[in-house]
Amino acid sequence: MESTGGPYLNTAAVTAPVGIARLLQMTFGCTTFSLVAHQGGFSAAYGTFCMFVWTFCFAITVFIMTCEFTHLHSCLSISWGNFTAAFAMLATLMSVTAAVIYPLYFVQLDCYPIGCEVRDFRIAASVFAGLLFLTYAAEVFLTRAKPGQVSSYMATVSGLLKIVQAFVACIIFGALVNDQYSRYVATQWCVAVYSFCFVATVVVVAFSVTGKTALLWFPFERSVVIYTVGAVLLYVSAAVIWPVFCFDSKYGSPRRPGLCAKGRCPWDSQLVIAIFTYVNLLLYVVDLAYSQRIRFVPHL
């Protein structure tokens, strides 16, 4: 039978620098959750989150490696470049969060009361969790769009920032659980700002990853820039309103209450939300600046 195509297996998927980084991701990811599941142990929501991060990232990385090694990604109706770039950035953020949370809540230097063996397993898992983060960060560095290079949107600084913005918004939503934001209309407005910008950012990422931007009846690139301008203005309003209605003595408390329970203190949540509001505002401003320097290519 005469062959009409190229090789069935893509060896560059495992020999190129990005492929090597992904092999290390699978190795470190599997090692991390295996150490925790075997002897290290985990509990509560923090431990469950860490295990989810490691297993989820491992599964998606295996899927990406399989598709690229066998060329199966060409059969998928998504923008593969956008998908891999978006996942690498998301995995970087999730893995660094888990690499901080797990040792913070589960690692201790003393053997009592968990035992020396469990302690050693937890320390080893924390080390491999840190290495896992570094490998995902290395992939982001290797696949990011270079100046003058034609690349997928999610590989650009603006595209990568979309993932970070959505991730920061998730942190804000998590802090809102312990906050009594419904007392004032102004703080409700801030929550509406966080929600709208999060949903809009996710929609931008979804359209980019699915490769459906060409089907839209309006110019997607210009719409993204207009949305980013709106997001900056909305976050400016939240950055002004939230601290006033949470930390001004007329509406809230400028100091942390002495009897506020650790881990369930609304004042702590308000402070976290305020900090990450300014973080996301800065991210949207940088995004707006970079979006003026890129040209969107929908078919990559």
ZADO-1210 file (C-alpha; in nm, 4 decimals, padded with zeros to 6 digits):
<atoms>
<atom x="00.0000" y="00.0000" z="00.0000" code="MET" pos="1"/>
<atom x="00.1404" y="00.3340" z="-00.1037" code="GLU" pos="2"/>
<atom x="00.1706" y="00.5936" z="00.1673" code="SER" pos="3"/>
<atom x="00.0119" y="00.9309" z="00.0873" code="THR" pos="4"/>
<atom x="00.0965" y="01.1144" z="00.4059" code="GLY" pos="5"/>
<atom x="00.3711" y="01.1762" z="00.6537" code="GLY" pos="6"/>
<atom x="00.4749" y="00.9632" z="00.9500" code="PRO" pos="7"/>
<atom x="00.1974" y="00.8527" z="01.1813" code="TYR" pos="8"/>
<atom x="00.3909" y="00.9382" z="01.4969" code="LEU" pos="9"/>
<atom x="00.5300" y="01.2803" z="01.5755" code="ASN" pos="10"/>
<atom x="00.8611" y="01.2158" z="01.7514" code="THR" pos="11"/>
<atom x="00.9169" y="01.5897" z="01.7973" code="ALA" pos="12"/>
<atom x="00.6337" y="01.5802" z="02.0529" code="ALA" pos="13"/>
<atom x="00.8701" y="01.4050" z="02.2952" code="VAL" pos="14"/>
<atom x="01.2130" y="01.5249" z="02.1767" code="THR" pos="15"/>
<atom x="01.1533" y="01.9002" z="02.1386" code="ALA" pos="16"/>
<atom x="01.2059" y="02.1252" z="02.4425" code="PRO" pos="17"/>
<atom x="00.8303" y="02.1639" z="02.4907" code="VAL" pos="18"/>
<atom x="00.7864" y="01.7870" z="02.4659" code="GLY" pos="19"/>
<atom x="01.0570" y="01.7268" z="02.7248" code="ILE" pos="20"/>
<atom x="00.8893" y="01.9779" z="02.9550" code="ALA" pos="21"/>
<atom x="00.5604" y="01.7906" z="02.9200" code="ARG" pos="22"/>
<atom x="00.7270" y="01.4573" z="02.9918" code="LEU" pos="23"/>
<atom x="00.8666" y="01.6082" z="03.3093" code="LEU" pos="24"/>
<atom x="00.5218" y="01.7441" z="03.3933" code="GLN" pos="25"/>
<atom x="00.3733" y="01.3950" z="03.3719" code="MET" pos="26"/>
<atom x="00.6588" y="01.2502" z="03.5774" code="THR" pos="27"/>
<atom x="00.6472" y="01.5116" z="03.8522" code="PHE" pos="28"/>
<atom x="00.2671" y="01.5237" z="03.8565" code="GLY" pos="29"/>
<atom x="00.2299" y="01.1468" z="03.8893" code="CYS" pos="30"/>
<atom x="00.4997" y="01.1362" z="04.1558" code="THR" pos="31"/>
<atom x="00.3390" y="01.4152" z="04.3560" code="THR" pos="32"/>
<atom x="-00.0132" y="01.2761" z="04.3851" code="PHE" pos="33"/>
<atom x="00.1225" y="00.9226" z="04.4273" code="SER" pos="34"/>
<atom x="00.3294" y="01.0298" z="04.7290" code="LEU" pos="35"/>
<atom x="00.0310" y="01.2072" z="04.8798" code="VAL" pos="36"/>
<atom x="-00.2133" y="00.9231" z="04.8107" code="ALA" pos="37"/>
<atom x="00.0257" y="00.6513" z="04.9303" code="HIS" pos="38"/>
<atom x="00.1486" y="00.7909" z="05.2606" code="GLN" pos="39"/>
<atom x="00.1503" y="01.1701" z="05.2727" code="GLY" pos="40"/>
<atom x="-00.2213" y="01.2074" z="05.3129" code="GLY" pos="41"/>
<atom x="-00.4512" y="01.5063" z="05.2745" code="PHE" pos="42"/>
<atom x="-00.7681" y="01.6350" z="05.4350" code="SER" pos="43"/>
<atom x="-01.0215" y="01.9169" z="05.4276" code="ALA" pos="44"/>
<atom x="-01.0886" y="02.1401" z="05.1288" code="ALA" pos="45"/>
<atom x="-00.7262" y="02.2528" z="05.0942" code="TYR" pos="46"/>
<atom x="-00.5927" y="01.9000" z="05.0538" code="GLY" pos="47"/>
<atom x="-00.8729" y="01.8021" z="04.8176" code="THR" pos="48"/>
<atom x="-00.7980" y="02.1054" z="04.6027" code="PHE" pos="49"/>
<atom x="-00.4296" y="02.0127" z="04.5810" code="CYS" pos="50"/>
<atom x="-00.5083" y="01.6547" z="04.4801" code="MET" pos="51"/>
<atom x="-00.7535" y="01.7793" z="04.2193" code="PHE" pos="52"/>
<atom x="-00.4915" y="02.0152" z="04.0740" code="VAL" pos="53"/>
<atom x="-00.2273" y="01.7429" z="04.0422" code="TRP" pos="54"/>
<atom x="-00.4583" y="01.4782" z="03.8960" code="THR" pos="55"/>
<atom x="-00.6342" y="01.7224" z="03.6622" code="PHE" pos="56"/>
<atom x="-00.3092" y="01.8669" z="03.5253" code="CYS" pos="57"/>
<atom x="-00.1632" y="01.5171" z="03.4863" code="PHE" pos="58"/>
<atom x="-00.4672" y="01.3938" z="03.2930" code="ALA" pos="59"/>
<atom x="-00.4780" y="01.6907" z="03.0550" code="ILE" pos="60"/>
<atom x="-00.1017" y="01.6745" z="02.9965" code="THR" pos="61"/>
<atom x="-00.1284" y="01.3040" z="02.9082" code="VAL" pos="62"/>
<atom x="-00.4120" y="01.3910" z="02.6698" code="PHE" pos="63"/>
<atom x="-00.2055" y="01.6658" z="02.5033" code="ILE" pos="64"/>
<atom x="00.1019" y="01.4438" z="02.4703" code="MET" pos="65"/>
<atom x="-00.1041" y="01.1591" z="02.3233" code="THR" pos="66"/>
<atom x="-00.2742" y="01.3849" z="02.0714" code="CYS" pos="67"/>
<atom x="00.0487" y="01.5495" z="01.9584" code="GLU" pos="68"/>
<atom x="00.2461" y="01.2236" z="01.9427" code="PHE" pos="69"/>
<atom x="-00.0225" y="01.0544" z="01.7305" code="THR" pos="70"/>
<atom x="-00.1359" y="01.3654" z="01.5356" code="HIS" pos="71"/>
<atom x="-00.4881" y="01.3133" z="01.6736" code="LEU" pos="72"/>
<atom x="-00.5156" y="01.6838" z="01.7566" code="HIS" pos="73"/>
<atom x="-00.5705" y="01.7506" z="01.3855" code="SER" pos="74"/>
<atom x="-00.9019" y="01.5656" z="01.4172" code="CYS" pos="75"/>
<atom x="-01.0303" y="01.7929" z="01.6929" code="LEU" pos="76"/>
<atom x="-01.2460" y="02.0921" z="01.6075" code="SER" pos="77"/>
<atom x="-01.0575" y="02.3309" z="01.8348" code="ILE" pos="78"/>
<atom x="-00.7698" y="02.5707" z="01.7964" code="SER" pos="79"/>
<atom x="-00.4931" y="02.3443" z="01.9256" code="TRP" pos="80"/>
<atom x="-00.2366" y="02.6206" z="01.9717" code="GLY" pos="81"/>
<atom x="-00.4804" y="02.8280" z="02.1758" code="ASN" pos="82"/>
<atom x="-00.5844" y="02.5257" z="02.3812" code="PHE" pos="83"/>
<atom x="-00.2319" y="02.4178" z="02.4774" code="THR" pos="84"/>
<atom x="-00.1212" y="02.7746" z="02.5535" code="ALA" pos="85"/>
<atom x="-00.4274" y="02.8400" z="02.7699" code="ALA" pos="86"/>
<atom x="-00.3881" y="02.5128" z="02.9575" code="PHE" pos="87"/>
<atom x="-00.0165" y="02.5689" z="03.0208" code="ALA" pos="88"/>
<atom x="-00.0899" y="02.9067" z="03.1784" code="MET" pos="89"/>
<atom x="-00.3803" y="02.7681" z="03.3819" code="LEU" pos="90"/>
<atom x="-00.1732" y="02.4703" z="03.4976" code="ALA" pos="91"/>
<atom x="00.1072" y="02.7060" z="03.6010" code="THR" pos="92"/>
<atom x="-00.1279" y="02.9074" z="03.8214" code="LEU" pos="93"/>
<atom x="-00.2992" y="02.6025" z="03.9675" code="MET" pos="94"/>
<atom x="00.0243" y="02.4158" z="04.0344" code="SER" pos="95"/>
<atom x="00.1933" y="02.7103" z="04.2060" code="VAL" pos="96"/>
<atom x="-00.1154" y="02.7508" z="04.4250" code="THR" pos="97"/>
<atom x="-00.1053" y="02.3833" z="04.5221" code="ALA" pos="98"/>
<atom x="00.2719" y="02.4003" z="04.5737" code="ALA" pos="99"/>
<atom x="00.2153" y="02.6758" z="04.8304" code="VAL" pos="100"/>
<atom x="-00.0978" y="02.5410" z="04.9970" code="ILE" pos="101"/>
<atom x="00.0112" y="02.1810" z="05.0564" code="TYR" pos="102"/>
<atom x="00.3315" y="02.2483" z="05.2522" code="PRO" pos="103"/>
<atom x="00.1663" y="02.5407" z="05.4306" code="LEU" pos="104"/>
<atom x="-00.1108" y="02.3232" z="05.5746" code="TYR" pos="105"/>
<atom x="00.0371" y="01.9732" z="05.5823" code="PHE" pos="106"/>
<atom x="00.4166" y="01.9918" z="05.6204" code="VAL" pos="107"/>
<atom x="00.5848" y="02.0181" z="05.9601" code="GLN" pos="108"/>
<atom x="00.9403" y="01.9644" z="06.0751" code="LEU" pos="109"/>
<atom x="00.8512" y="01.7620" z="06.3833" code="ASP" pos="110"/>
<atom x="00.7488" y="01.3972" z="06.3587" code="CYS" pos="111"/>
<atom x="00.4806" y="01.4275" z="06.6275" code="TYR" pos="112"/>
<atom x="00.1918" y="01.3580" z="06.5890" code="PRO" pos="113"/>
<atom x="00.1891" y="01.2367" z="06.2278" code="ILE" pos="114"/>
<atom x="00.5053" y="01.0262" z="06.2410" code="GLY" pos="115"/>
<atom x="00.8407" y="01.0670" z="06.0669" code="CYS" pos="116"/>
<atom x="00.7449" y="00.8570" z="05.7641" code="GLU" pos="117"/>
<atom x="00.4367" y="01.0627" z="05.6879" code="VAL" pos="118"/>
<atom x="00.6369" y="01.3825" z="05.7401" code="ARG" pos="119"/>
<atom x="00.9039" y="01.2684" z="05.4921" code="ASP" pos="120"/>
<atom x="00.6419" y="01.1771" z="05.2320" code="PHE" pos="121"/>
<atom x="00.4789" y="01.5175" z="05.2669" code="ARG" pos="122"/>
<atom x="00.8109" y="01.6979" z="05.2322" code="ILE" pos="123"/>
<atom x="00.8941" y="01.4931" z="04.9213" code="ALA" pos="124"/>
<atom x="00.5504" y="01.5640" z="04.7738" code="ALA" pos="125"/>
<atom x="00.6018" y="01.9361" z="04.8350" code="SER" pos="126"/>
<atom x="00.9379" y="01.9270" z="04.6552" code="VAL" pos="127"/>
<atom x="00.7901" y="01.7530" z="04.3509" code="PHE" pos="128"/>
<atom x="00.4934" y="01.9930" z="04.3565" code="ALA" pos="129"/>
<atom x="00.7409" y="02.2802" z="04.3269" code="GLY" pos="130"/>
<atom x="00.9199" y="02.1068" z="04.0393" code="LEU" pos="131"/>
<atom x="00.5845" y="02.0519" z="03.8692" code="LEU" pos="132"/>
<atom x="00.5150" y="02.4239" z="03.8813" code="PHE" pos="133"/>
<atom x="00.8559" y="02.5003" z="03.7300" code="LEU" pos="134"/>
<atom x="00.7956" y="02.2663" z="03.4357" code="THR" pos="135"/>
<atom x="00.4608" y="02.4251" z="03.3536" code="TYR" pos="136"/>
<atom x="00.6167" y="02.7708" z="03.3830" code="ALA" pos="137"/>
<atom x="00.8916" y="02.6522" z="03.1482" code="ALA" pos="138"/>
<atom x="00.6300" y="02.5482" z="02.8909" code="GLU" pos="139"/>
<atom x="00.4666" y="02.8904" z="02.9093" code="VAL" pos="140"/>
<atom x="00.8080" y="03.0484" z="02.8558" code="PHE" pos="141"/>
<atom x="00.8877" y="02.8210" z="02.5601" code="LEU" pos="142"/>
<atom x="00.5524" y="02.8569" z="02.3826" code="THR" pos="143"/>
<atom x="00.4854" y="03.2256" z="02.4418" code="ARG" pos="144"/>
<atom x="00.4606" y="03.4456" z="02.1342" code="ALA" pos="145"/>
<atom x="00.7880" y="03.6135" z="02.0423" code="LYS" pos="146"/>
<atom x="00.8005" y="03.9708" z="01.9050" code="PRO" pos="147"/>
<atom x="00.7206" y="03.9658" z="01.5344" code="GLY" pos="148"/>
<atom x="00.6193" y="03.5989" z="01.5424" code="GLN" pos="149"/>
<atom x="00.2819" y="03.4827" z="01.4086" code="VAL" pos="150"/>
<atom x="00.1265" y="03.2847" z="01.6909" code="SER" pos="151"/>
<atom x="-00.2056" y="03.1889" z="01.8432" code="SER" pos="152"/>
<atom x="-00.3816" y="03.4552" z="02.0490" code="TYR" pos="153"/>
<atom x="-00.3621" y="03.2632" z="02.3776" code="MET" pos="154"/>
<atom x="00.0171" y="03.2425" z="02.3431" code="ALA" pos="155"/>
<atom x="00.0467" y="03.6214" z="02.3404" code="THR" pos="156"/>
<atom x="00.0865" y="03.8290" z="02.6550" code="VAL" pos="157"/>
<atom x="-00.2723" y="03.9481" z="02.6190" code="SER" pos="158"/>
<atom x="-00.4026" y="03.5922" z="02.5863" code="GLY" pos="159"/>
<atom x="-00.1999" y="03.4646" z="02.8815" code="LEU" pos="160"/>
<atom x="-00.3203" y="03.7560" z="03.0921" code="LEU" pos="161"/>
<atom x="-00.6803" y="03.6502" z="03.0234" code="LYS" pos="162"/>
<atom x="-00.6122" y="03.3242" z="03.2077" code="ILE" pos="163"/>
<atom x="-00.4486" y="03.5073" z="03.4982" code="VAL" pos="164"/>
<atom x="-00.7399" y="03.7527" z="03.5205" code="GLN" pos="165"/>
<atom x="-00.9931" y="03.4709" z="03.5396" code="ALA" pos="166"/>
<atom x="-00.7822" y="03.2914" z="03.8008" code="PHE" pos="167"/>
<atom x="-00.7554" y="03.6033" z="04.0171" code="VAL" pos="168"/>
<atom x="-01.1324" y="03.6498" z="03.9877" code="ALA" pos="169"/>
<atom x="-01.1773" y="03.2953" z="04.1221" code="CYS" pos="170"/>
<atom x="-00.9676" y="03.3913" z="04.4248" code="ILE" pos="171"/>
<atom x="-01.1947" y="03.6920" z="04.4785" code="ILE" pos="172"/>
<atom x="-01.5049" y="03.4721" z="04.4549" code="PHE" pos="173"/>
<atom x="-01.3542" y="03.2344" z="04.7073" code="GLY" pos="174"/>
<atom x="-01.2985" y="03.5208" z="04.9507" code="ALA" pos="175"/>
<atom x="-01.6541" y="03.6460" z="04.8999" code="LEU" pos="176"/>
<atom x="-01.7844" y="03.3337" z="05.0739" code="VAL" pos="177"/>
<atom x="-01.6849" y="03.4783" z="05.4130" code="ASN" pos="178"/>
<atom x="-01.7821" y="03.8367" z="05.3351" code="ASP" pos="179"/>
<atom x="-02.1099" y="04.0176" z="05.4055" code="GLN" pos="180"/>
<atom x="-02.1103" y="04.2168" z="05.0826" code="TYR" pos="181"/>
<atom x="-02.4923" y="04.2335" z="05.0623" code="SER" pos="182"/>
<atom x="-02.5121" y="04.5063" z="05.3276" code="ARG" pos="183"/>
<atom x="-02.4498" y="04.7866" z="05.0785" code="TYR" pos="184"/>
<atom x="-02.5510" y="04.8419" z="04.7193" code="VAL" pos="185"/>
<atom x="-02.2002" y="04.9694" z="04.6493" code="ALA" pos="186"/>
<atom x="-02.0346" y="04.6402" z="04.7488" code="THR" pos="187"/>
<atom x="-02.2982" y="04.4526" z="04.5490" code="GLN" pos="188"/>
<atom x="-02.1912" y="04.6624" z="04.2508" code="TRP" pos="189"/>
<atom x="-01.8320" y="04.5489" z="04.3059" code="CYS" pos="190"/>
<atom x="-01.9417" y="04.1838" z="04.3070" code="VAL" pos="191"/>
<atom x="-02.1322" y="04.2490" z="03.9837" code="ALA" pos="192"/>
<atom x="-01.8115" y="04.3945" z="03.8337" code="VAL" pos="193"/>
<atom x="-01.6097" y="04.0884" z="03.9342" code="TYR" pos="194"/>
<atom x="-01.8764" y="03.8543" z="03.7949" code="SER" pos="195"/>
<atom x="-01.9250" y="04.0352" z="03.4640" code="PHE" pos="196"/>
<atom x="-01.5535" y="04.0647" z="03.3908" code="CYS" pos="197"/>
<atom x="-01.4956" y="03.7012" z="03.4838" code="PHE" pos="198"/>
<atom x="-01.7720" y="03.5754" z="03.2552" code="VAL" pos="199"/>
<atom x="-01.6619" y="03.8004" z="02.9680" code="ALA" pos="200"/>
<atom x="-01.2998" y="03.6878" z="03.0044" code="THR" pos="201"/>
<atom x="-01.4032" y="03.3222" z="03.0048" code="VAL" pos="202"/>
<atom x="-01.6097" y="03.3820" z="02.6900" code="VAL" pos="203"/>
<atom x="-01.3071" y="03.5379" z="02.5164" code="VAL" pos="204"/>
<atom x="-01.0925" y="03.2385" z="02.6121" code="VAL" pos="205"/>
<atom x="-01.3642" y="02.9929" z="02.5076" code="ALA" pos="206"/>
<atom x="-01.4044" y="03.1489" z="02.1621" code="PHE" pos="207"/>
<atom x="-01.0277" y="03.1511" z="02.1135" code="SER" pos="208"/>
<atom x="-00.9797" y="02.7895" z="02.2221" code="VAL" pos="209"/>
<atom x="-01.2715" y="02.6566" z="02.0176" code="THR" pos="210"/>
<atom x="-01.1555" y="02.8492" z="01.7102" code="GLY" pos="211"/>
<atom x="-01.5019" y="02.9919" z="01.6476" code="LYS" pos="212"/>
<atom x="-01.4018" y="03.3580" z="01.6286" code="THR" pos="213"/>
<atom x="-01.4288" y="03.3604" z="01.2502" code="ALA" pos="214"/>
<atom x="-01.7992" y="03.2733" z="01.2757" code="LEU" pos="215"/>
<atom x="-01.8836" y="03.5899" z="01.4656" code="LEU" pos="216"/>
<atom x="-02.0592" y="03.8696" z="01.2783" code="TRP" pos="217"/>
<atom x="-01.8446" y="04.1340" z="01.4488" code="PHE" pos="218"/>
<atom x="-01.4655" y="04.1782" z="01.4540" code="PRO" pos="219"/>
<atom x="-01.3486" y="03.9710" z="01.7493" code="PHE" pos="220"/>
<atom x="-01.0144" y="04.1472" z="01.7891" code="GLU" pos="221"/>
<atom x="-01.1692" y="04.4919" z="01.8159" code="ARG" pos="222"/>
<atom x="-01.4379" y="04.3642" z="02.0526" code="SER" pos="223"/>
<atom x="-01.1740" y="04.2218" z="02.2858" code="VAL" pos="224"/>
<atom x="-00.9961" y="04.5573" z="02.3006" code="VAL" pos="225"/>
<atom x="-01.3227" y="04.7415" z="02.3686" code="ILE" pos="226"/>
<atom x="-01.4102" y="04.4928" z="02.6407" code="TYR" pos="227"/>
<atom x="-01.0671" y="04.5372" z="02.8003" code="THR" pos="228"/>
<atom x="-01.1205" y="04.9148" z="02.8126" code="VAL" pos="229"/>
<atom x="-01.4559" y="04.8562" z="02.9800" code="GLY" pos="230"/>
<atom x="-01.3034" y="04.6093" z="03.2250" code="ALA" pos="231"/>
<atom x="-01.0382" y="04.8633" z="03.3250" code="VAL" pos="232"/>
<atom x="-01.3048" y="05.1257" z="03.3947" code="LEU" pos="233"/>
<atom x="-01.5200" y="04.8799" z="03.5888" code="LEU" pos="234"/>
<atom x="-01.2280" y="04.7635" z="03.8011" code="TYR" pos="235"/>
<atom x="-01.1281" y="05.1244" z="03.8683" code="VAL" pos="236"/>
<atom x="-01.4740" y="05.1803" z="04.0153" code="SER" pos="237"/>
<atom x="-01.4455" y="04.8611" z="04.2253" code="ALA" pos="238"/>
<atom x="-01.0947" y="04.9560" z="04.3397" code="ALA" pos="239"/>
<atom x="-01.2329" y="05.2844" z="04.4725" code="VAL" pos="240"/>
<atom x="-01.5658" y="05.1642" z="04.6134" code="ILE" pos="241"/>
<atom x="-01.4632" y="04.8404" z="04.7849" code="TRP" pos="242"/>
<atom x="-01.1997" y="04.9840" z="05.0256" code="PRO" pos="243"/>
<atom x="-01.4273" y="05.2746" z="05.1183" code="VAL" pos="244"/>
<atom x="-01.7266" y="05.0592" z="05.2118" code="PHE" pos="245"/>
<atom x="-01.5149" y="04.7953" z="05.3859" code="CYS" pos="246"/>
<atom x="-01.2416" y="04.9868" z="05.5691" code="PHE" pos="247"/>
<atom x="-01.3823" y="05.3357" z="05.6254" code="ASP" pos="248"/>
<atom x="-01.5038" y="05.3780" z="05.9839" code="SER" pos="249"/>
<atom x="-01.8405" y="05.5073" z="05.8598" code="LYS" pos="250"/>
<atom x="-01.9256" y="05.1794" z="05.6828" code="TYR" pos="251"/>
<atom x="-01.6827" y="04.9166" z="05.8074" code="GLY" pos="252"/>
<atom x="-01.3750" y="04.8755" z="06.0235" code="SER" pos="253"/>
<atom x="-01.0294" y="05.0155" z="05.9436" code="PRO" pos="254"/>
<atom x="-00.8736" y="04.7584" z="06.1789" code="ARG" pos="255"/>
<atom x="-00.9132" y="04.3857" z="06.2153" code="ARG" pos="256"/>
<atom x="-01.1549" y="04.2996" z="06.4987" code="PRO" pos="257"/>
<atom x="-00.9745" y="04.1353" z="06.7871" code="GLY" pos="258"/>
<atom x="-01.2318" y="03.8584" z="06.8341" code="LEU" pos="259"/>
<atom x="-01.2501" y="03.7686" z="06.4639" code="CYS" pos="260"/>
<atom x="-01.1964" y="03.3934" z="06.4131" code="ALA" pos="261"/>
<atom x="-00.8924" y="03.2988" z="06.2087" code="LYS" pos="262"/>
<atom x="-00.9900" y="03.1580" z="05.8703" code="GLY" pos="263"/>
<atom x="-01.3503" y="03.2752" z="05.8983" code="ARG" pos="264"/>
<atom x="-01.3073" y="03.6468" z="05.9566" code="CYS" pos="265"/>
<atom x="-01.5035" y="03.8705" z="05.7150" code="PRO" pos="266"/>
<atom x="-01.2450" y="04.1474" z="05.7603" code="TRP" pos="267"/>
<atom x="-00.9691" y="03.9171" z="05.6330" code="ASP" pos="268"/>
<atom x="-01.1805" y="03.8296" z="05.3291" code="SER" pos="269"/>
<atom x="-01.2430" y="04.1981" z="05.2602" code="GLN" pos="270"/>
<atom x="-00.8697" y="04.2636" z="05.2703" code="LEU" pos="271"/>
<atom x="-00.7990" y="03.9740" z="05.0312" code="VAL" pos="272"/>
<atom x="-01.0663" y="04.1014" z="04.7915" code="ILE" pos="273"/>
<atom x="-00.9256" y="04.4543" z="04.8033" code="ALA" pos="274"/>
<atom x="-00.5725" y="04.3332" z="04.7300" code="ILE" pos="275"/>
<atom x="-00.6740" y="04.1138" z="04.4393" code="PHE" pos="276"/>
<atom x="-00.9021" y="04.3835" z="04.3020" code="THR" pos="277"/>
<atom x="-00.5935" y="04.6002" z="04.2551" code="TYR" pos="278"/>
<atom x="-00.4033" y="04.3025" z="04.1166" code="VAL" pos="279"/>
<atom x="-00.6685" y="04.2393" z="03.8538" code="ASN" pos="280"/>
<atom x="-00.6918" y="04.6101" z="03.7736" code="LEU" pos="281"/>
<atom x="-00.3190" y="04.6114" z="03.7039" code="LEU" pos="282"/>
<atom x="-00.3542" y="04.2974" z="03.4893" code="LEU" pos="283"/>
<atom x="-00.6298" y="04.4557" z="03.2806" code="TYR" pos="284"/>
<atom x="-00.4245" y="04.7731" z="03.2335" code="VAL" pos="285"/>
<atom x="-00.1242" y="04.5709" z="03.1150" code="VAL" pos="286"/>
<atom x="-00.3564" y="04.3659" z="02.8953" code="ASP" pos="287"/>
<atom x="-00.4923" y="04.6813" z="02.7362" code="LEU" pos="288"/>
<atom x="-00.1406" y="04.8083" z="02.6688" code="ALA" pos="289"/>
<atom x="-00.0303" y="04.4836" z="02.5032" code="TYR" pos="290"/>
<atom x="-00.3534" y="04.4396" z="02.3064" code="SER" pos="291"/>
<atom x="-00.2594" y="04.7478" z="02.1019" code="GLN" pos="292"/>
<atom x="00.0566" y="04.5712" z="01.9799" code="ARG" pos="293"/>
<atom x="-00.0813" y="04.2383" z="01.8593" code="ILE" pos="294"/>
<atom x="-00.2759" y="04.1280" z="01.5575" code="ARG" pos="295"/>
<atom x="-00.5259" y="03.8496" z="01.6071" code="PHE" pos="296"/>
<atom x="-00.4920" y="03.5434" z="01.3783" code="VAL" pos="297"/>
<atom x="-00.8115" y="03.3378" z="01.4117" code="PRO" pos="298"/>
<atom x="-00.7053" y="03.0170" z="01.2347" code="HIS" pos="299"/>
<atom x="-00.4050" y="02.9324" z="01.4576" code="LEU" pos="300"/>
</atoms>
